[in-house]
Amino acid sequence: MTATTHTPEAVDSPHGLHTPVIAWFDAHARDLPWRRPEAGPWGVMVSEFMLQQTPVNRVLPVYEHWMARWPRPADLAAEAPGEAVRAWGRLGYPRRALRLHGAAVAIKERHGGDVPTQHAQLLALPGIGEYTAAAVASFAYGQRHPVLDTNVRRVFARAVTGVQYPPNATTAAERRLARELLPEDEATAARWAAASMELGALVCSAKNEECGRCPIAAQCAWRQAGKPAHQGPARRGQTYAGTDRQVRGKLLAVLREAVAPVPQSVLDRVWDEPVQRARALDGLVADGLVEPLPSGEYRLPLT
């Protein structure tokens, strides 16, 4: 992320949010490795892949190991995709590792090994959607794009819309609001994107909002309305125990630790229920995370 600081001359939003939120961020932002200049655009991209649905404290050690091993996209592209899955460890949602590997290969082949600077070029990379493209363009290159993750959406829902939680899926209305709130100045817009995200992560959290620490508590529509309880559809939970996700994780853990292909009999010991175990293994194969061999053994993918 760029180190550009907020300028007092920047025009504030109609809701008066930019100045206090950016000032709060300047004073309270966490010192995270992907925010340091030495991380570069590649470090920003790696962090954005890892942070999807995964908290910072779990990402930090994996990120540090990843960047030490693969400091440039070309370094990762030179490895087998299975090595990316192995290094992903227990971050969860391991398809992200394959997508990041695919993006690294494309960066090497299409862009000479440098993370592209343009939003459209980022969006054209495999495994990169609208959010990641906007985040990398904003945080790595200081560009003006609305960056809508869960934390930002929650801040906007409360501060502007006056509801406790945003919808389960991002709506067109949320995208319009994000564009309306985006500062015109490019550097300020990039700072605003990072600041509003940090505010949602540290202060305006999902379960324990701390209005006493919030720089925009006085302007918050939800607080002014008396903090009405959520009236929309039930929020999706993050159940894990006993699910196919858990079984997939256990199977991948065995394969990550193995130095040679793993026999079916070893994988059979991972989970007692054979139908669920087979379904989870089939899903890993279908997702390209596991490669079945003619011998009946399994390994992480080599191609």
Salt bridges, closest charged atoms under 4 A:
ASP12 OD1 - HIS18 ND1 3.57
ASP26 OD1 - ARG191 NH2 2.82
ASP31 OD1 - ARG36 NE 3.03
ASP75 OD1 - ARG72 NH2 2.94
GLU79 OE2 - ARG69 NH2 3.48
GLU83 OE1 - ARG69 NH2 2.85
GLU83 OE2 - ARG86 NE 3.12
GLU130 OE2 - HIS119 NE2 3.26
GLU174 OE2 - ARG153 NE 2.83
GLU184 OE2 - ARG144 NH2 3.39
GLU198 OE1 - ARG30 NH2 2.76
GLU198 OE1 - ARG35 NH2 2.76
GLU209 OE2 - LYS227 NZ 3.36
GLU210 OE2 - ARG213 NH1 3.10
ASP244 OD2 - ARG279 NE 2.68
ASP268 OD1 - ARG277 NE 3.20
ASP287 OD2 - ARG95 NE 3.59
ASP287 OD2 - ARG248 NH2 2.86
GLU291 OE2 - ARG299 NH2 2.94
